Amino acid sequence: MINKRKNILKIAIDSPAAAGAGTLAKTISKHYNLCYLDTGKIYRFIANLKLENSDTFSLKFAKSKIKNLETKDLNDKKLLSEKVSIEASKISKKISIRKLVHSFQINFAYNPPKRYSGSCLDGRDITYKIVPDADFKFYITANLKTRALRRYKELKKLNKDITFNQVLKSIKNRDKSDLNRRISPLKRTKDSLLINTTNLTKRSCFLKIKKIIDKKFSN
């Protein structure tokens, strides 16, 4: 059992890759003074540790690094590389790694730094596995081509040789993996509100969610 801060706002977001959940979660977090965590980045962080320390990497080593992990450590651009992405997909299937990451996520969700009014997490299994009692649950999505184009524009800044079709194929494979994996698959829970960002601007997405949150607070 972990100690839980009382009277904090908890927002849980699940989404397929490149649906815009991260950008939206950051905006929401800033507006409501919440501590934001991109949970997928933790797997990428561990994957990068493994790639950079292939000879000495172990679960114990990963635990020691995760113990002192700060959200700013997840902003390293190298975590977005395709090589890290592939490795993250592999290690995320290991039960020992998932237990380690889940423990970190749960503690983060219920014990954000005191300067924050709560927490906002986005990932694949947040609404039903990590924060099942979240005050608000959202499932953010967009059509495949829109998501691939968003990720392509993001990755093009890091790798000028990457093609849209490569990214499209990668997103398709990621969707298949996320939806069909045995452990913590991506799914929309019955109590998660669906937000389709395909034809919405970042601003309109934020305002849509803000309206939902503010309405509950005003009741």
C-alpha positions in Angstrom: 0.0 0.0 0.0 1.2 3.5 -0.8 0.4 6.7 1.0 -2.0 8.8 -1.1 -2.3 12.6 -1.0 -5.8 13.6 -0.3 -8.0 16.1 -2.2 -5.9 16.1 -5.4 -7.2 16.1 -9.0 -6.3 13.0 -10.9 -6.7 12.9 -14.7 -6.1 9.6 -16.7 -5.7 9.5 -20.4 -5.3 6.6 -22.8 -4.6 6.8 -26.5 -3.0 5.1 -29.5 0.3 6.5 -30.7 0.4 10.1 -32.0 -3.2 10.9 -31.3 -2.3 14.2 -29.6 -2.7 13.0 -26.1 0.7 14.2 -24.9 0.2 17.8 -26.2 -3.3 17.9 -24.7 -2.2 16.5 -21.4 0.6 19.1 -21.1 -1.9 21.9 -21.8 -4.4 20.5 -19.3 -1.7 20.1 -16.7 -0.4 23.6 -17.0 -3.9 25.1 -16.8 -4.9 23.1 -13.7 -1.4 23.1 -12.1 -1.0 19.3 -12.4 2.2 17.3 -12.5 2.3 15.6 -16.0 3.7 12.2 -16.8 4.1 10.7 -20.3 4.1 7.1 -19.1 5.4 5.8 -22.4 8.5 7.8 -22.1 9.5 5.7 -19.0 9.7 2.6 -21.2 11.7 4.6 -23.7 14.0 5.9 -20.9 14.7 2.3 -19.7 15.1 1.1 -23.4 17.7 3.8 -23.9 19.5 2.8 -20.7 19.6 -0.8 -22.0 21.0 0.4 -25.4 23.6 2.6 -23.8 24.6 0.0 -21.2 24.1 -3.3 -23.0 26.9 -5.0 -21.1 25.9 -4.0 -17.6 22.1 -3.5 -17.9 19.9 -5.4 -15.4 16.6 -5.0 -13.6 18.5 -3.8 -10.5 20.3 -1.2 -12.6 17.0 0.0 -14.1 15.5 0.2 -10.6 18.3 2.4 -9.4 17.8 4.8 -12.3 14.0 4.9 -12.0 14.2 5.6 -8.3 15.7 9.0 -8.9 13.9 9.7 -12.2 12.5 13.2 -12.7 10.0 14.2 -15.4 12.7 16.5 -17.0 14.8 13.4 -17.7 12.0 12.2 -20.1 12.4 15.3 -22.3 15.6 14.0 -24.0 15.0 14.0 -27.8 17.0 10.8 -28.3 14.1 9.0 -26.6 12.1 9.6 -29.7 14.4 7.7 -32.0 13.1 4.7 -33.9 15.8 2.5 -32.3 14.7 3.4 -28.8 11.0 2.9 -29.9 11.7 -0.6 -31.1 13.6 -1.5 -27.9 10.9 0.1 -25.7 8.2 -2.1 -27.4 10.3 -5.2 -26.6 11.0 -4.5 -22.9 7.4 -3.3 -22.2 6.3 -6.9 -22.8 8.5 -8.1 -19.9 6.5 -8.5 -16.6 9.4 -7.5 -14.4 9.8 -4.2 -16.3 6.1 -3.5 -16.4 5.9 -4.0 -12.6 8.8 -1.6 -12.1 7.2 1.1 -14.3 3.7 0.6 -12.9 5.0 1.0 -9.4 6.6 4.3 -10.4 3.4 5.5 -12.2 1.1 4.7 -9.4 3.3 6.5 -6.8 3.5 9.5 -9.2 -0.3 9.6 -9.7 -1.2 9.6 -6.1 1.8 11.5 -4.7 2.7 14.3 -7.0 5.0 17.0 -5.7 3.2 19.2 -3.1 3.5 22.3 -5.3 1.0 20.7 -7.7 -2.7 20.3 -7.3 -2.8 16.8 -8.7 -1.5 14.6 -11.5 -2.2 14.0 -15.2 -0.9 10.8 -16.8 -1.2 9.6 -20.4 -0.4 6.2 -21.8 -2.1 2.9 -22.8 -3.4 1.4 -19.5 -3.8 4.5 -17.3 -7.6 4.5 -17.0 -8.0 1.0 -15.8 -4.6 -0.2 -14.5 -2.8 2.8 -13.0 -5.5 5.3 -11.8 -8.8 3.4 -11.9 -10.3 6.0 -9.6 -9.2 9.0 -11.6 -11.5 12.1 -11.4 -11.6 12.3 -15.2 -10.8 9.6 -17.8 -10.3 10.4 -21.4 -9.6 8.2 -24.5 -7.9 10.4 -27.1 -7.8 9.1 -30.7 -7.5 10.2 -34.4 -7.5 8.4 -37.7 -4.4 6.5 -38.8 -3.2 8.8 -41.5 -3.6 11.9 -39.3 -1.6 10.3 -36.5 1.1 9.1 -38.9 1.5 12.6 -40.4 1.8 14.1 -36.9 4.6 11.6 -36.0 6.3 12.1 -39.3 6.6 15.8 -38.9 8.0 15.2 -35.4 10.5 12.7 -36.5 11.5 14.5 -39.6 13.2 17.1 -37.4 15.5 14.4 -36.0 15.9 12.3 -39.2 15.6 14.0 -42.6 15.8 10.7 -44.4 12.7 9.2 -42.8 9.7 8.8 -45.1 6.0 9.1 -44.4 5.4 5.5 -45.4 8.0 4.3 -42.9 6.2 6.2 -40.2 2.8 5.0 -41.3 4.0 1.4 -41.2 5.5 1.9 -37.7 2.2 3.4 -36.4 0.2 0.5 -37.8 2.6 -2.0 -36.1 2.4 -0.1 -32.9 -1.4 -0.1 -32.9 -1.4 -3.9 -33.5 1.0 -4.4 -30.6 -0.8 -2.0 -28.2 -4.2 -3.4 -28.9 -3.3 -7.1 -28.9 -0.7 -7.5 -26.3 -1.4 -9.9 -23.4 -0.4 -7.5 -20.6 -2.2 -4.2 -20.2 -3.5 -3.8 -23.8 -4.8 -0.4 -25.0 -8.6 -0.2 -24.6 -11.3 2.3 -24.0 -13.0 1.8 -20.7 -16.8 2.4 -20.3 -16.2 5.4 -18.1 -13.7 7.1 -20.4 -14.9 10.0 -22.5 -13.9 9.7 -26.2 -12.2 12.7 -27.8 -11.4 12.4 -31.5 -8.7 14.9 -32.5 -8.7 14.2 -36.2 -10.4 17.4 -37.2 -9.8 19.5 -34.1 -7.1 22.0 -33.4 -5.0 21.8 -30.3 -6.9 24.8 -28.8 -10.4 23.3 -29.6 -9.3 20.0 -28.0 -8.2 21.7 -24.9 -11.4 23.8 -24.6 -13.5 20.7 -25.1 -11.9 19.0 -22.2 -11.8 22.1 -20.1 -15.5 22.5 -20.5 -16.0 18.9 -19.2 -13.8 19.4 -16.2 -15.1 22.9 -15.3 -18.7 21.6 -15.5 -18.1 19.0 -12.9 -16.3 21.5 -10.6 -19.2 24.0 -10.8 -21.8 21.4 -9.7 
